[in-house]
Amino acid sequence: MKKRIFIAIHYLEIGGAEISLIGLLQSIDYSRYDVDLFVYSHRGELMEFIPPQVNLLPEEKAYSKIEAPLSQTIKSGFLSLALRRASARKKFISYSKRHPSCGDYPRHYIIAKEVLPSLPSLYKYGEYDLAISFLQPHNIVLEKVKAKKKICWIHTDYRSVGEVHEEEINVWEKYDAIVSISESVSESFCKAFPSLKSKLVLMRNILPATFVRKRAEEISEEEVEKEMPRKAGVANLLSVGRFSEAKNYENVPDICKKMLSVGTRVCWYIIGYGSDENQVRSAIAQAGMGKHVKLLGKKANPYPYIKACDVYVQPSKYEGNSVTVREAQMLHRPVAITNYATAASQVEKDVDGVIVPLDNEGCARELSAFLADNAKIERITREISHRDYTNQSEIKVLEKLID
């Protein structure tokens, strides 16, 4: 008999973890496994790329309201859930006052713990051989799904996380295994939770190369050029990701200004959306970079733009393992990433990309030097065109965990 796998994720909007889940789903041997996918809220551009062999479970309305606006949650008739979310918000505010270095991270665990009583059990789908919680917080799969074995994923570099919430350890330790996406992520997790080292399993993101390359051809070069026009002597840089503290986009205008001041002709495009967008727009205006730093908004398909750029830049303060960097390399684009903690696990410096300083001055200086070095750009482009970045063989790690 085929073994049964349950996988849970919040939604399938464009994002690194979501893309890597599609890659995983496309790599599973469906002659051996039956897969039920539970998406809390059936939204996102990647919904249509769920493989046909996957059984997409019906949306449970209560789960779809976990992250919806409170007013919408109440209007939908989920008053108890709304009250619990409001309570969680108060508890997080209280917690953050007592632990000012905690950052925003504990909020997710506080909300998940608080709303659990208002969420229906998923036992009606029977017992699974393996249940996977693909994104934090992991409380829900732990409490609501029946399975012989349960595993969860870490996509976060814990060096970037403030003080961890005491609830986290209670959740992590109840899982049979914890899957980490890189050596650096494993290292930082072990420093935060040394007692959990024995549960860690390394499994790099599986990336769907066919999906990425096919989608890169879906919009014509002429259409892309309307938004990213080519100008003689001007390098088109591109960054893709949510507008958040981690991505560091608020510093891009200053970096760009410093590059222009030394004669580097550049236009830096950013594709994305998120809560920090107004902050980024304000930074562009303050630096007077409106003609050189341009926001292209949210794109359901960013790949034709990645394919068209001269250099893909990841200016992040921190990353677990940037999927977009890998996607750019799959599309044979030279990449430049800042020297965040996990950078060395992402790029072989000066071989398949460059690693530049995180401070604005150093970043601008070394990006300018890279753009001026045509021989280096050509050498890196040749190197990445010969490499396989899909990590397809990593599916064997999951098979061992099931069997």
C-alpha positions as CSV (number, residue, x, y, z in Angstrom):
1,M,0.0,0.0,0.0
2,K,1.1,3.5,-0.7
3,K,2.0,5.6,2.3
4,R,0.0,8.7,3.1
5,I,1.6,12.2,3.5
6,F,-0.1,15.3,4.9
7,I,1.5,18.7,4.1
8,A,0.3,22.0,5.5
9,I,1.2,25.6,4.4
10,H,-0.5,28.9,5.0
11,Y,-1.1,30.0,1.4
12,L,0.7,29.8,-2.0
13,E,1.6,33.3,-2.8
14,I,5.0,33.9,-4.5
15,G,7.7,33.4,-1.9
16,G,10.8,31.4,-1.3
17,A,9.3,28.7,1.0
18,E,6.2,28.4,-1.3
19,I,8.3,28.0,-4.4
20,S,10.4,25.3,-2.6
21,L,7.2,23.5,-1.7
22,I,6.2,23.4,-5.3
23,G,9.6,21.9,-6.1
24,L,9.2,19.3,-3.4
25,L,5.7,18.4,-4.7
26,Q,7.0,18.0,-8.2
27,S,9.7,15.6,-7.0
28,I,7.7,13.1,-5.0
29,D,7.2,9.6,-6.4
30,Y,3.4,9.3,-6.5
31,S,3.6,5.6,-7.3
32,R,4.8,5.2,-3.7
33,Y,3.0,8.0,-1.9
34,D,-0.4,9.6,-1.6
35,V,-0.2,13.3,-0.7
36,D,-2.9,15.5,0.8
37,L,-2.0,19.2,0.7
38,F,-3.8,21.4,3.2
39,V,-3.5,25.1,2.4
40,Y,-5.0,27.2,5.1
41,S,-6.2,29.9,2.7
42,H,-6.6,29.0,-0.9
43,R,-4.9,32.0,-2.4
44,G,-1.8,32.8,-4.2
45,E,-0.3,32.6,-7.7
46,L,1.2,29.2,-7.1
47,M,-2.1,27.4,-6.5
48,E,-2.3,26.5,-10.2
49,F,1.1,24.8,-10.1
50,I,0.2,22.2,-7.5
51,P,0.9,18.9,-9.4
52,P,-2.3,17.0,-10.5
53,Q,-1.3,13.9,-8.5
54,V,-1.6,16.0,-5.2
55,N,-5.0,15.8,-3.4
56,L,-5.7,19.4,-2.5
57,L,-7.9,19.3,0.6
58,P,-10.9,21.6,0.9
59,E,-10.3,25.0,2.5
60,E,-11.4,25.1,6.1
61,K,-12.9,28.6,6.6
62,A,-11.7,28.9,10.2
63,Y,-8.1,28.3,9.1
64,S,-8.5,30.8,6.3
65,K,-9.3,33.5,8.8
66,I,-6.1,33.1,11.0
67,E,-4.4,35.9,9.1
68,A,-7.4,37.7,7.6
69,P,-8.3,41.2,8.8
70,L,-10.2,41.0,12.1
71,S,-13.2,42.8,10.7
72,Q,-13.5,40.2,7.9
73,T,-13.1,37.4,10.4
74,I,-16.0,38.8,12.5
75,K,-18.2,39.4,9.4
76,S,-17.6,35.8,8.4
77,G,-19.1,34.6,11.6
78,F,-15.9,33.6,13.4
79,L,-16.3,35.7,16.5
80,S,-14.5,33.3,18.8
81,L,-11.5,33.2,16.5
82,A,-11.5,37.0,16.2
83,L,-11.6,37.4,20.0
84,R,-8.8,34.9,20.4
85,R,-6.7,36.8,17.9
86,A,-7.3,40.0,19.7
87,S,-6.3,38.4,22.9
88,A,-3.1,37.1,21.3
89,R,-2.3,40.6,20.1
90,K,-2.6,41.9,23.7
91,K,-0.4,39.1,25.0
92,F,2.3,39.8,22.4
93,I,2.3,43.5,23.2
94,S,2.7,42.6,26.9
95,Y,5.4,40.0,26.1
96,S,7.4,42.4,23.9
97,K,7.4,45.0,26.7
98,R,8.9,42.4,29.1
99,H,11.3,41.1,26.4
100,P,12.2,44.2,24.3
101,S,14.8,42.3,22.3
102,C,12.3,39.6,21.1
103,G,11.4,41.3,17.8
104,D,8.3,40.3,15.9
105,Y,9.0,36.6,15.7
106,P,7.2,35.4,18.9
107,R,3.9,37.0,17.7
108,H,3.3,34.0,15.4
109,Y,3.6,31.4,18.1
110,I,1.5,33.4,20.5
111,I,-1.3,33.7,17.9
112,A,-1.1,30.1,16.9
113,K,-1.4,28.9,20.5
114,E,-4.2,31.2,21.3
115,V,-6.4,30.3,18.2
116,L,-6.0,26.5,18.4
117,P,-9.2,25.9,20.4
118,S,-11.2,27.7,17.7
119,L,-9.8,25.6,14.8
120,P,-11.6,22.3,13.9
121,S,-9.7,19.0,14.2
122,L,-8.3,17.5,11.0
123,Y,-8.6,14.0,12.3
124,K,-11.5,13.4,9.9
125,Y,-8.9,12.8,7.1
126,G,-7.7,9.7,9.0
127,E,-4.2,8.8,10.1
128,Y,-1.2,9.6,8.0
129,D,2.2,7.9,7.9
130,L,3.8,11.4,7.8
131,A,2.6,14.9,8.6
132,I,4.6,17.9,7.5
133,S,4.3,21.4,8.8
134,F,6.1,23.4,6.1
135,L,6.0,26.9,7.6
136,Q,6.2,28.2,11.2
137,P,4.4,28.4,13.5
138,H,4.2,24.6,13.8
139,N,1.6,24.3,16.6
140,I,-1.3,23.6,14.3
141,V,-0.1,20.4,12.6
142,L,1.1,19.2,16.0
143,E,-2.3,19.5,17.6
144,K,-4.8,19.1,14.8
145,V,-3.4,16.3,12.6
146,K,-3.3,12.5,13.3
147,A,0.0,10.9,12.1
148,K,2.5,8.2,13.0
149,K,5.3,10.6,12.4
150,K,5.5,14.4,12.3
151,I,8.2,16.7,10.9
152,C,8.5,20.4,10.4
153,W,10.7,22.8,8.5
154,I,13.1,25.7,9.5
155,H,13.5,28.3,6.8
156,T,14.9,31.0,9.2
157,D,18.4,31.9,10.2
158,Y,18.1,32.2,14.0
159,R,20.9,34.7,14.1
160,S,18.3,37.2,12.7
161,V,15.7,36.4,15.3
162,G,15.5,38.3,18.6
163,E,14.9,36.6,21.9
164,V,12.9,33.4,21.2
165,H,9.6,32.7,22.9
166,E,9.4,30.0,25.6
167,E,6.5,28.4,23.7
168,E,8.8,27.6,20.7
169,I,10.9,24.9,22.5
170,N,7.6,23.2,23.6
171,V,6.6,22.9,20.0
172,W,9.9,21.9,18.4
173,E,10.7,19.2,20.9
174,K,7.4,17.3,20.1
175,Y,8.3,16.8,16.4
176,D,10.0,13.6,15.4
177,A,12.4,15.5,13.1
178,I,13.2,19.1,12.2
179,V,14.2,19.7,8.6
180,S,16.8,22.5,8.0
181,I,17.4,24.0,4.6
182,S,21.1,24.7,5.0
183,E,24.1,24.1,7.2
184,S,24.1,27.8,8.3
185,V,20.4,27.6,9.3
186,S,21.2,24.4,11.2
187,E,24.1,26.0,13.0
188,S,22.1,29.0,14.1
189,F,19.1,26.9,15.2
190,C,21.4,24.7,17.4
191,K,22.8,27.8,19.1
192,A,19.2,28.8,19.9
193,F,18.1,25.3,20.9
194,P,21.1,23.1,21.7
195,S,19.0,20.3,23.1
196,L,17.3,19.8,19.7
197,K,20.4,19.1,17.7
198,S,19.7,15.4,17.5
199,K,16.3,16.1,15.7
200,L,17.9,18.1,12.9
201,V,17.9,16.8,9.4
202,L,19.5,18.7,6.5
203,M,17.4,18.9,3.3
204,R,18.2,21.7,0.9
205,N,15.3,23.4,-1.0
206,I,14.3,21.5,-4.1
207,L,13.7,24.0,-6.9
208,P,11.6,23.4,-10.0
209,A,13.9,24.4,-12.8
210,T,11.4,23.5,-15.5
211,F,8.8,25.6,-13.8
212,V,11.2,28.6,-13.5
213,R,12.5,28.5,-17.1
214,K,9.1,27.9,-18.6
215,R,7.6,30.9,-16.8
216,A,10.5,33.0,-17.8
217,E,9.3,32.7,-21.4
218,E,5.6,33.6,-20.7
219,I,6.1,37.4,-21.1
220,S,7.9,38.7,-24.2
221,E,11.1,40.7,-24.0
222,E,9.3,43.7,-25.5
223,E,6.7,43.7,-22.7
224,V,9.3,43.4,-20.0
225,E,11.3,46.2,-21.6
226,K,8.4,48.6,-21.3
227,E,8.9,48.4,-17.5
228,M,12.6,47.8,-17.5
229,P,13.9,49.8,-20.5
230,R,17.4,49.2,-21.7
231,K,19.6,52.3,-22.0
232,A,23.1,52.3,-23.4
233,G,25.7,52.2,-20.7
234,V,23.1,51.7,-17.9
235,A,23.1,48.5,-15.9
236,N,19.7,47.2,-14.9
237,L,19.8,45.7,-11.4
238,L,16.9,43.7,-10.0
239,S,15.8,42.5,-6.6
240,V,12.7,40.5,-5.8
241,G,11.0,39.9,-2.4
242,R,8.6,41.1,0.2
243,F,9.1,44.6,1.6
244,S,10.3,43.7,5.0
245,E,13.2,44.5,7.4
246,A,15.0,41.3,6.3
247,K,15.2,42.4,2.6
248,N,16.8,45.8,3.4
249,Y,15.2,47.6,0.5
250,E,15.0,50.8,2.5
251,N,18.8,51.1,2.1
252,V,18.8,50.5,-1.7
253,P,18.2,54.2,-2.6
254,D,21.3,55.3,-0.5
255,I,23.4,52.5,-2.1
256,C,22.3,53.5,-5.5
257,K,23.1,57.1,-4.9
258,K,26.6,56.2,-3.7
259,M,27.1,54.2,-6.9
260,L,26.0,57.1,-9.1
261,S,28.3,59.4,-7.2
262,V,31.4,57.4,-8.5
263,G,30.1,57.3,-12.0
264,T,28.4,53.9,-12.1
265,R,25.3,54.3,-14.3
266,V,22.6,52.1,-12.9
267,C,18.9,51.7,-12.5
268,W,17.7,49.4,-9.7
269,Y,14.3,47.8,-10.0
270,I,12.5,46.1,-7.2
271,I,9.6,43.6,-7.5
272,G,7.6,42.9,-4.4
273,Y,5.0,44.0,-1.9
274,G,4.6,44.2,1.9
275,S,4.2,46.2,5.0
276,D,7.4,48.2,4.6
277,E,6.6,49.6,1.1
278,N,5.8,53.1,2.3
279,Q,9.1,53.2,4.1
280,V,11.0,52.2,0.9
281,R,9.1,54.8,-1.1
282,S,10.0,57.5,1.5
283,A,13.7,56.5,1.4
284,I,13.6,56.8,-2.5
285,A,12.1,60.3,-2.2
286,Q,14.5,61.4,0.5
287,A,17.5,60.2,-1.5
288,G,16.2,61.8,-4.7
289,M,16.5,58.5,-6.4
290,G,13.1,58.4,-8.1
291,K,14.7,58.0,-11.6
292,H,17.1,55.3,-10.5
293,V,15.3,53.1,-8.0
294,K,11.9,51.9,-9.4
295,L,9.3,49.8,-7.7
296,L,7.5,47.5,-10.2
297,G,4.9,46.2,-7.7
298,K,3.8,42.7,-7.1
299,K,4.3,40.3,-10.0
300,A,2.6,37.0,-10.3
301,N,5.4,36.0,-12.6
302,P,8.7,37.7,-11.8
303,Y,10.9,35.3,-13.9
304,P,10.9,37.2,-17.2
305,Y,12.2,40.2,-15.3
306,I,14.9,38.2,-13.6
307,K,15.9,36.8,-17.0
308,A,16.1,40.3,-18.5
309,C,18.2,42.0,-15.8
310,D,21.9,42.5,-16.0
311,V,22.7,41.5,-12.4
312,Y,20.3,40.1,-9.8
313,V,21.0,41.6,-6.4
314,Q,20.0,40.3,-2.9
315,P,20.7,43.2,-0.5
316,S,19.3,41.4,2.5
317,K,20.2,41.8,6.2
318,Y,19.5,38.2,6.7
319,E,18.3,35.1,4.9
320,G,17.7,31.4,5.6
321,N,18.5,30.4,2.1
322,S,17.3,32.7,-0.7
323,V,15.3,30.9,-3.3
324,T,15.3,33.9,-5.6
325,V,19.1,33.9,-5.8
326,R,18.9,30.3,-6.9
327,E,16.2,31.1,-9.5
328,A,18.3,33.9,-10.9
329,Q,21.2,31.4,-11.3
330,M,18.9,28.9,-13.0
331,L,18.1,31.7,-15.5
332,H,21.9,32.2,-15.9
333,R,21.9,35.7,-14.4
334,P,25.0,36.8,-12.4
335,V,24.1,37.4,-8.8
336,A,25.4,39.8,-6.1
337,I,24.4,39.2,-2.5
338,T,25.3,41.0,0.7
339,N,27.4,39.3,3.3
340,Y,24.5,38.2,5.5
341,A,25.2,35.3,8.0
342,T,24.3,32.5,5.6
343,A,25.8,34.1,2.4
344,A,28.7,31.7,2.1
345,S,26.3,28.7,1.9
346,Q,24.4,30.4,-0.9
347,V,27.2,31.7,-3.2
348,E,30.7,30.5,-3.9
349,K,32.4,33.8,-3.7
350,D,33.7,35.1,-7.1
351,V,32.9,31.7,-8.7
352,D,29.1,31.6,-9.2
353,G,28.4,35.1,-7.8
354,V,29.8,37.8,-5.7
355,I,29.4,38.6,-2.0
356,V,29.5,42.3,-1.2
357,P,29.6,44.1,2.2
358,L,26.3,44.7,4.1
359,D,27.1,48.4,4.9
360,N,25.9,50.8,2.3
361,E,29.3,52.3,1.5
362,G,31.0,48.9,1.0
363,C,28.0,47.5,-0.9
364,A,28.0,50.5,-3.3
365,R,31.8,50.3,-3.8
366,E,32.0,46.6,-4.5
367,L,28.8,46.5,-6.7
368,S,30.3,49.3,-8.8
369,A,33.6,47.3,-9.1
370,F,31.7,44.2,-10.1
371,L,29.6,46.0,-12.8
372,A,32.9,47.5,-14.2
373,D,34.5,44.1,-14.5
374,N,33.0,42.6,-17.7
375,A,35.5,39.6,-17.7
376,K,34.4,38.6,-14.2
377,I,30.7,38.9,-15.1
378,E,31.2,36.7,-18.2
379,R,33.2,34.2,-16.2
380,I,30.5,33.9,-13.5
381,T,27.8,33.7,-16.1
382,R,29.6,30.8,-17.8
383,E,30.0,29.0,-14.5
384,I,26.4,29.2,-13.4
385,S,25.2,28.0,-16.9
386,H,26.9,24.7,-16.2
387,R,25.7,24.1,-12.7
388,D,22.5,22.3,-11.5
389,Y,20.8,24.3,-8.8
390,T,17.7,22.2,-8.5
391,N,18.8,19.9,-5.6
392,Q,16.6,17.2,-7.1
393,S,18.3,14.4,-5.2
394,E,17.3,15.9,-1.9
395,I,13.9,14.1,-2.2
396,K,15.8,11.0,-1.0
397,V,16.1,12.7,2.4
398,L,12.3,13.0,2.7
399,E,11.9,9.4,1.6
400,K,14.2,8.2,4.4
401,L,12.1,10.1,6.9
402,I,8.9,8.4,5.7
403,D,10.3,4.9,5.3
